[in-house]
Amino acid sequence: MTKTIRVAIDGPSGAGKSTLARSAAARLNFLYVDTGAIYRTIGCAVRRRDIDPGDRAAVVAALPELDIGLTYGADGLQHMELNGEDVTAEIRLPEISRYASVVSAYPEVRAYLLEMQRRLAREHSVIMDGRDIGTVVLPDAEVKVFLTASAEERARRRMLELQQRGTPEPYEDILRAIQERDWNDTHRAAAPLRQAEDAVLLDTTELDFTQSEEALLRIIRERAGL
């Protein structure tokens, strides 16, 4: 059996982890796993059931009733299913972000999804991105990268993205939301966002997409011996 290679990419919200990881995975013919989408699916389920995301007991009580599925379409992209329904587009709605941020902090939710993520990494060579991949989910990953950019640059990129989607928001509001998310992610009790001791730091504040991707691929190839 060919040895699988596990690439763990962690970093704050809006750092471009998903876009870069997806592109790099396609270049290397690895499976891309967007763990944020998995947590967003839990957030989507909580919202649909009119559960207050801050009600930890209610969120945890709902978990056994959820069937979370992860599939890959003909487009090669990861699709999320909730009780048999494709919710890939719905989980990207702005209001789902708050739900996902809150529920992902609960240890019970993280434990519920941990085996799903590890199973994928056992069966495939993967690039997996999130907040605690290198520290908790795949602590023995062959390659670990901490991908970041300044909060101001992440807010600028997000503002442009929303403008292109036709759903513009003020820069100040976006920056405030990113700073709040950073604080929540780094201060939560369960698996807080932090750089693993053996992770390579990749700061893309001054890099465009092509430069960022080449830097990421260089790190992966050097660390994995490709």
Phi and psi in degrees as GROMACS dihedral restraints (atoms count N, CA, C in turn):
[ dihedral_restraints ]
;  ai    aj    ak    al  type     phi  dphi    fc
    3     4     5     6     1   -67.1    20    10
    4     5     6     7     1   135.3    20    10
    6     7     8     9     1   -66.9    20    10
    7     8     9    10     1   134.4    20    10
    9    10    11    12     1   -86.6    20    10
   10    11    12    13     1   149.7    20    10
   12    13    14    15     1  -114.1    20    10
   13    14    15    16     1   131.9    20    10
   15    16    17    18     1  -112.5    20    10
   16    17    18    19     1   122.8    20    10
   18    19    20    21     1  -113.3    20    10
   19    20    21    22     1   119.2    20    10
   21    22    23    24     1  -106.4    20    10
   22    23    24    25     1   122.2    20    10
   24    25    26    27     1  -119.3    20    10
   25    26    27    28     1   117.3    20    10
   27    28    29    30     1  -116.0    20    10
   28    29    30    31     1   163.2    20    10
   30    31    32    33     1   160.1    20    10
   31    32    33    34     1   169.5    20    10
   33    34    35    36     1   -72.1    20    10
   34    35    36    37     1   167.0    20    10
   36    37    38    39     1   -60.7    20    10
   37    38    39    40     1   136.5    20    10
   39    40    41    42     1    82.8    20    10
   40    41    42    43     1     8.7    20    10
   42    43    44    45     1   -81.6    20    10
   43    44    45    46     1    -5.7    20    10
   45    46    47    48     1    90.4    20    10
   46    47    48    49     1    16.8    20    10
   48    49    50    51     1   -56.7    20    10
   49    50    51    52     1   -50.8    20    10
   51    52    53    54     1   -63.1    20    10
   52    53    54    55     1   -47.4    20    10
   54    55    56    57     1   -63.2    20    10
   55    56    57    58     1   -45.6    20    10
   57    58    59    60     1   -69.4    20    10
   58    59    60    61     1   -41.9    20    10
   60    61    62    63     1   -65.1    20    10
   61    62    63    64     1   -41.2    20    10
   63    64    65    66     1   -62.7    20    10
   64    65    66    67     1   -44.4    20    10
   66    67    68    69     1   -67.7    20    10
   67    68    69    70     1   -43.0    20    10
   69    70    71    72     1   -64.4    20    10
   70    71    72    73     1   -38.8    20    10
   72    73    74    75     1   -62.6    20    10
   73    74    75    76     1   -40.7    20    10
   75    76    77    78     1   -64.9    20    10
   76    77    78    79     1   -39.4    20    10
   78    79    80    81     1   -64.9    20    10
   79    80    81    82     1   -35.2    20    10
   81    82    83    84     1   -96.9    20    10
   82    83    84    85     1    -3.9    20    10
   84    85    86    87     1    62.1    20    10
   85    86    87    88     1    38.5    20    10
   87    88    89    90     1   -99.9    20    10
   88    89    90    91     1   164.0    20    10
   90    91    92    93     1   -84.3    20    10
   91    92    93    94     1   131.4    20    10
   93    94    95    96     1   -96.1    20    10
   94    95    96    97     1   129.1    20    10
   96    97    98    99     1  -121.7    20    10
   97    98    99   100     1   111.7    20    10
   99   100   101   102     1   -92.0    20    10
  100   101   102   103     1    95.7    20    10
  102   103   104   105     1   -69.8    20    10
  103   104   105   106     1   -26.7    20    10
  105   106   107   108     1   -60.4    20    10
  106   107   108   109     1   -36.1    20    10
  108   109   110   111     1   -65.7    20    10
  109   110   111   112     1   -32.8    20    10
  111   112   113   114     1   -67.1    20    10
  112   113   114   115     1   -43.9    20    10
  114   115   116   117     1   -68.8    20    10
  115   116   117   118     1   -33.1    20    10
  117   118   119   120     1   -63.7    20    10
  118   119   120   121     1   -33.5    20    10
  120   121   122   123     1   -66.4    20    10
  121   122   123   124     1   -38.1    20    10
  123   124   125   126     1   -63.4    20    10
  124   125   126   127     1   -45.1    20    10
  126   127   128   129     1   -59.4    20    10
  127   128   129   130     1   -39.8    20    10
  129   130   131   132     1   -62.2    20    10
  130   131   132   133     1   -42.8    20    10
  132   133   134   135     1   -63.6    20    10
  133   134   135   136     1   -41.2    20    10
  135   136   137   138     1   -63.7    20    10
  136   137   138   139     1   -43.5    20    10
  138   139   140   141     1   -64.3    20    10
  139   140   141   142     1   -43.4    20    10
  141   142   143   144     1   -61.6    20    10
  142   143   144   145     1   -31.3    20    10
  144   145   146   147     1   -90.1    20    10
  145   146   147   148     1     6.9    20    10
  147   148   149   150     1    57.9    20    10
  148   149   150   151     1    35.8    20    10
  150   151   152   153     1   -92.3    20    10
  151   152   153   154     1   133.6    20    10
  153   154   155   156     1   -66.3    20    10
  154   155   156   157     1   119.0    20    10
  156   157   158   159     1   -60.6    20    10
  157   158   159   160     1   -21.5    20    10
  159   160   161   162     1   -79.4    20    10
  160   161   162   163     1    -7.7    20    10
  162   163   164   165     1   -88.9    20    10
  163   164   165   166     1    86.5    20    10
  165   166   167   168     1   -56.1    20    10
  166   167   168   169     1   -43.4    20    10
  168   169   170   171     1   -61.5    20    10
  169   170   171   172     1   -41.8    20    10
  171   172   173   174     1   -68.2    20    10
  172   173   174   175     1   -39.2    20    10
  174   175   176   177     1   -63.3    20    10
  175   176   177   178     1   -48.2    20    10
  177   178   179   180     1   -63.1    20    10
  178   179   180   181     1   -38.7    20    10
  180   181   182   183     1   -63.9    20    10
  181   182   183   184     1   -26.9    20    10
  183   184   185   186     1   -81.6    20    10
  184   185   186   187     1   -19.3    20    10
  186   187   188   189     1   -55.4    20    10
  187   188   189   190     1   -45.2    20    10
  189   190   191   192     1   -63.1    20    10
  190   191   192   193     1   -17.7    20    10
  192   193   194   195     1   -90.6    20    10
  193   194   195   196     1     0.0    20    10
  195   196   197   198     1  -102.9    20    10
  196   197   198   199     1   135.8    20    10
  198   199   200   201     1  -113.8    20    10
  199   200   201   202     1   101.4    20    10
  201   202   203   204     1   -96.2    20    10
  202   203   204   205     1   121.9    20    10
  204   205   206   207     1  -119.4    20    10
  205   206   207   208     1   148.7    20    10
  207   208   209   210     1  -129.3    20    10
  208   209   210   211     1   118.0    20    10
  210   211   212   213     1  -129.3    20    10
  211   212   213   214     1   167.3    20    10
  213   214   215   216     1  -124.7    20    10
  214   215   216   217     1   121.0    20    10
  216   217   218   219     1   -81.5    20    10
  217   218   219   220     1  -179.6    20    10
  219   220   221   222     1   -62.5    20    10
  220   221   222   223     1   -22.4    20    10
  222   223   224   225     1   -78.3    20    10
  223   224   225   226     1    -4.2    20    10
  225   226   227   228     1    80.1    20    10
  226   227   228   229     1    -0.4    20    10
  228   229   230   231     1   -92.0    20    10
  229   230   231   232     1   153.4    20    10
  231   232   233   234     1   -75.0    20    10
  232   233   234   235     1   130.0    20    10
  234   235   236   237     1  -116.4    20    10
  235   236   237   238     1   138.6    20    10
  237   238   239   240     1  -104.6    20    10
  238   239   240   241     1   135.8    20    10
  240   241   242   243     1  -119.8    20    10
  241   242   243   244     1   138.8    20    10
  243   244   245   246     1  -121.6    20    10
  244   245   246   247     1   111.2    20    10
  246   247   248   249     1    50.2    20    10
  247   248   249   250     1    44.7    20    10
  249   250   251   252     1    87.1    20    10
  250   251   252   253     1    -5.2    20    10
  252   253   254   255     1  -105.4    20    10
  253   254   255   256     1   132.9    20    10
  255   256   257   258     1   -73.0    20    10
  256   257   258   259     1   116.2    20    10
  258   259   260   261     1  -115.8    20    10
  259   260   261   262     1    21.2    20    10
  261   262   263   264     1   -54.4    20    10
  262   263   264   265     1   -42.0    20    10
  264   265   266   267     1   -77.5    20    10
  265   266   267   268     1   -41.6    20    10
  267   268   269   270     1   -62.2    20    10
  268   269   270   271     1   -36.7    20    10
  270   271   272   273     1   -70.4    20    10
  271   272   273   274     1    -9.9    20    10
  273   274   275   276     1   -92.2    20    10
  274   275   276   277     1    -1.3    20    10
  276   277   278   279     1   -62.9    20    10
  277   278   279   280     1   140.8    20    10
  279   280   281   282     1   -53.5    20    10
  280   281   282   283     1   -38.0    20    10
  282   283   284   285     1   -67.9    20    10
  283   284   285   286     1   -20.6    20    10
  285   286   287   288     1   -72.5    20    10
  286   287   288   289     1   -25.9    20    10
  288   289   290   291     1   -57.6    20    10
  289   290   291   292     1   -43.7    20    10
  291   292   293   294     1   -65.3    20    10
  292   293   294   295     1   -43.0    20    10
  294   295   296   297     1   -60.9    20    10
  295   296   297   298     1   -45.9    20    10
  297   298   299   300     1   -63.2    20    10
  298   299   300   301     1   -40.8    20    10
  300   301   302   303     1   -61.9    20    10
  301   302   303   304     1   -41.7    20    10
  303   304   305   306     1   -72.6    20    10
  304   305   306   307     1   -50.2    20    10
  306   307   308   309     1   -70.4    20    10
  307   308   309   310     1   -27.7    20    10
  309   310   311   312     1   -70.1    20    10
  310   311   312   313     1   -12.6    20    10
  312   313   314   315     1   -82.1    20    10
  313   314   315   316     1   -12.2    20    10
  315   316   317   318     1   -81.3    20    10
  316   317   318   319     1   126.5    20    10
  318   319   320   321     1   -56.0    20    10
  319   320   321   322     1   -35.2    20    10
  321   322   323   324     1   -65.1    20    10
  322   323   324   325     1   -37.5    20    10
  324   325   326   327     1   -68.6    20    10
  325   326   327   328     1   -42.9    20    10
  327   328   329   330     1   -65.7    20    10
  328   329   330   331     1   -39.4    20    10
  330   331   332   333     1   -65.7    20    10
  331   332   333   334     1   -38.0    20    10
  333   334   335   336     1   -59.5    20    10
  334   335   336   337     1   -36.0    20    10
  336   337   338   339     1   -99.5    20    10
  337   338   339   340     1    -6.9    20    10
  339   340   341   342     1   -61.6    20    10
  340   341   342   343     1   -47.6    20    10
  342   343   344   345     1   -65.3    20    10
  343   344   345   346     1   -36.1    20    10
  345   346   347   348     1   -57.2    20    10
  346   347   348   349     1   -45.2    20    10
  348   349   350   351     1   -68.5    20    10
  349   350   351   352     1   -42.5    20    10
  351   352   353   354     1   -68.2    20    10
  352   353   354   355     1   -34.5    20    10
  354   355   356   357     1   -63.0    20    10
  355   356   357   358     1   -42.3    20    10
  357   358   359   360     1   -60.4    20    10
  358   359   360   361     1   -39.0    20    10
  360   361   362   363     1   -73.6    20    10
  361   362   363   364     1   -23.3    20    10
  363   364   365   366     1   -76.3    20    10
  364   365   366   367     1   -33.8    20    10
  366   367   368   369     1   -91.8    20    10
  367   368   369   370     1   -18.9    20    10
  369   370   371   372     1  -141.2    20    10
  370   371   372   373     1   157.5    20    10
  372   373   374   375     1   -75.4    20    10
  373   374   375   376     1   126.2    20    10
  375   376   377   378     1  -129.5    20    10
  376   377   378   379     1   153.8    20    10
  378   379   380   381     1  -115.6    20    10
  379   380   381   382     1   115.6    20    10
  381   382   383   384     1  -120.0    20    10
  382   383   384   385     1   129.1    20    10
  384   385   386   387     1  -121.0    20    10
  385   386   387   388     1   152.8    20    10
  387   388   389   390     1   175.4    20    10
  388   389   390   391     1  -145.7    20    10
  390   391   392   393     1  -110.3    20    10
  391   392   393   394     1   -25.5    20    10
  393   394   395   396     1  -137.3    20    10
  394   395   396   397     1    31.7    20    10
  396   397   398   399     1   -68.0    20    10
  397   398   399   400     1   -49.2    20    10
  399   400   401   402     1   -75.5    20    10
  400   401   402   403     1   -21.2    20    10
  402   403   404   405     1   -96.5    20    10
  403   404   405   406     1   -31.1    20    10
  405   406   407   408     1  -125.6    20    10
  406   407   408   409     1   -53.8    20    10
  408   409   410   411     1   -69.4    20    10
  409   410   411   412     1   -50.3    20    10
  411   412   413   414     1  -128.1    20    10
  412   413   414   415     1    67.3    20    10
  414   415   416   417     1   -64.6    20    10
  415   416   417   418     1   -17.8    20    10
  417   418   419   420     1  -104.6    20    10
  418   419   420   421     1    18.8    20    10
  420   421   422   423     1   -57.2    20    10
  421   422   423   424     1   142.5    20    10
  423   424   425   426     1   -66.3    20    10
  424   425   426   427     1   -31.7    20    10
  426   427   428   429     1  -130.5    20    10
  427   428   429   430     1   130.0    20    10
  429   430   431   432     1  -128.6    20    10
  430   431   432   433     1   131.8    20    10
  432   433   434   435     1  -130.7    20    10
  433   434   435   436     1   134.8    20    10
  435   436   437   438     1  -107.7    20    10
  436   437   438   439     1   106.9    20    10
  438   439   440   441     1   -98.7    20    10
  439   440   441   442     1   125.8    20    10
  441   442   443   444     1  -146.4    20    10
  442   443   444   445     1   172.8    20    10
  444   445   446   447     1  -161.3    20    10
  445   446   447   448     1   162.0    20    10
  447   448   449   450     1   -62.0    20    10
  448   449   450   451     1   152.8    20    10
  450   451   452   453     1   -59.3    20    10
  451   452   453   454     1   -38.2    20    10
  453   454   455   456     1   -65.0    20    10
  454   455   456   457     1   -41.1    20    10
  456   457   458   459     1   -70.0    20    10
  457   458   459   460     1   -38.8    20    10
  459   460   461   462     1   -63.8    20    10
  460   461   462   463     1   -38.0    20    10
  462   463   464   465     1   -66.8    20    10
  463   464   465   466     1   -39.6    20    10
  465   466   467   468     1   -63.3    20    10
  466   467   468   469     1   -44.1    20    10
  468   469   470   471     1   -63.9    20    10
  469   470   471   472     1   -42.3    20    10
  471   472   473   474     1   -65.0    20    10
  472   473   474   475     1   -38.8    20    10
  474   475   476   477     1   -61.6    20    10
  475   476   477   478     1   -44.2    20    10
  477   478   479   480     1   -64.8    20    10
  478   479   480   481     1   -39.5    20    10
  480   481   482   483     1   -62.0    20    10
  481   482   483   484     1   -44.7    20    10
  483   484   485   486     1   -66.8    20    10
  484   485   486   487     1   -36.3    20    10
  486   487   488   489     1   -63.0    20    10
  487   488   489   490     1   -41.5    20    10
  489   490   491   492     1   -67.2    20    10
  490   491   492   493     1   -29.4    20    10
  492   493   494   495     1   -79.2    20    10
  493   494   495   496     1   -12.5    20    10
  495   496   497   498     1    84.4    20    10
  496   497   498   499     1    17.2    20    10
  498   499   500   501     1  -127.2    20    10
  499   500   501   502     1    62.7    20    10
  501   502   503   504     1   -65.8    20    10
  502   503   504   505     1   148.3    20    10
  504   505   506   507     1  -135.2    20    10
  505   506   507   508     1   151.5    20    10
  507   508   509   510     1   -62.2    20    10
  508   509   510   511     1   141.1    20    10
  510   511   512   513     1   -54.9    20    10
  511   512   513   514     1   -43.1    20    10
  513   514   515   516     1   -61.2    20    10
  514   515   516   517     1   -38.6    20    10
  516   517   518   519     1   -67.9    20    10
  517   518   519   520     1   -40.5    20    10
  519   520   521   522     1   -65.8    20    10
  520   521   522   523     1   -44.7    20    10
  522   523   524   525     1   -61.6    20    10
  523   524   525   526     1   -44.2    20    10
  525   526   527   528     1   -60.7    20    10
  526   527   528   529     1   -41.8    20    10
  528   529   530   531     1   -65.8    20    10
  529   530   531   532     1   -39.6    20    10
  531   532   533   534     1   -66.6    20    10
  532   533   534   535     1   -42.7    20    10
  534   535   536   537     1   -64.0    20    10
  535   536   537   538     1   -37.8    20    10
  537   538   539   540     1   -67.1    20    10
  538   539   540   541     1   -41.6    20    10
  540   541   542   543     1   -64.3    20    10
  541   542   543   544     1   -40.8    20    10
  543   544   545   546     1   -59.4    20    10
  544   545   546   547     1   -45.2    20    10
  546   547   548   549     1   -63.8    20    10
  547   548   549   550     1   -44.7    20    10
  549   550   551   552     1   -62.5    20    10
  550   551   552   553     1   -43.8    20    10
  552   553   554   555     1   -67.2    20    10
  553   554   555   556     1   -33.9    20    10
  555   556   557   558     1   -88.6    20    10
  556   557   558   559     1   -12.5    20    10
  558   559   560   561     1  -113.3    20    10
  559   560   561   562     1     0.4    20    10
  561   562   563   564     1   -70.8    20    10
  562   563   564   565     1   154.9    20    10
  564   565   566   567     1   -72.7    20    10
  565   566   567   568     1   -38.1    20    10
  567   568   569   570     1   -94.8    20    10
  568   569   570   571     1   118.2    20    10
  570   571   572   573     1    45.8    20    10
  571   572   573   574     1    62.7    20    10
  573   574   575   576     1   -65.2    20    10
  574   575   576   577     1   154.9    20    10
  576   577   578   579     1   -67.2    20    10
  577   578   579   580     1   124.1    20    10
  579   580   581   582     1  -159.6    20    10
  580   581   582   583     1   157.5    20    10
  582   583   584   585     1   -81.2    20    10
  583   584   585   586     1   126.7    20    10
  585   586   587   588     1   -63.0    20    10
  586   587   588   589     1   147.6    20    10
  588   589   590   591     1   -59.3    20    10
  589   590   591   592     1   -31.8    20    10
  591   592   593   594     1  -102.2    20    10
  592   593   594   595     1    17.6    20    10
  594   595   596   597     1   -89.0    20    10
  595   596   597   598     1   146.6    20    10
  597   598   599   600     1   -87.3    20    10
  598   599   600   601     1   129.3    20    10
  600   601   602   603     1   -82.7    20    10
  601   602   603   604     1   126.5    20    10
  603   604   605   606     1  -125.1    20    10
  604   605   606   607     1   105.4    20    10
  606   607   608   609     1   -98.6    20    10
  607   608   609   610     1   117.5    20    10
  609   610   611   612     1  -102.2    20    10
  610   611   612   613     1    14.9    20    10
  612   613   614   615     1   -52.5    20    10
  613   614   615   616     1   -42.0    20    10
  615   616   617   618     1  -101.2    20    10
  616   617   618   619     1     9.7    20    10
  618   619   620   621     1  -110.2    20    10
  619   620   621   622     1   146.4    20    10
  621   622   623   624     1   -86.7    20    10
  622   623   624   625     1  -177.9    20    10
  624   625   626   627     1   -62.4    20    10
  625   626   627   628     1   -46.1    20    10
  627   628   629   630     1   -61.7    20    10
  628   629   630   631     1   -42.9    20    10
  630   631   632   633     1   -65.0    20    10
  631   632   633   634     1   -39.9    20    10
  633   634   635   636     1   -65.1    20    10
  634   635   636   637     1   -43.8    20    10
  636   637   638   639     1   -64.5    20    10
  637   638   639   640     1   -43.7    20    10
  639   640   641   642     1   -63.6    20    10
  640   641   642   643     1   -38.8    20    10
  642   643   644   645     1   -63.8    20    10
  643   644   645   646     1   -42.1    20    10
  645   646   647   648     1   -65.3    20    10
  646   647   648   649     1   -46.3    20    10
  648   649   650   651     1   -61.9    20    10
  649   650   651   652     1   -38.4    20    10
  651   652   653   654     1   -62.6    20    10
  652   653   654   655     1   -43.1    20    10
  654   655   656   657     1   -63.2    20    10
  655   656   657   658     1   -45.4    20    10
  657   658   659   660     1   -62.8    20    10
  658   659   660   661     1   -47.1    20    10
  660   661   662   663     1   -65.7    20    10
  661   662   663   664     1   -38.7    20    10
  663   664   665   666     1   -68.2    20    10
  664   665   666   667     1   -45.7    20    10
  666   667   668   669     1   -72.1    20    10
  667   668   669   670     1   -33.5    20    10
  669   670   671   672     1   -93.7    20    10
  670   671   672   673     1    -5.9    20    10
  672   673   674   675     1    69.4    20    10
  673   674   675   676     1    35.6    20    10
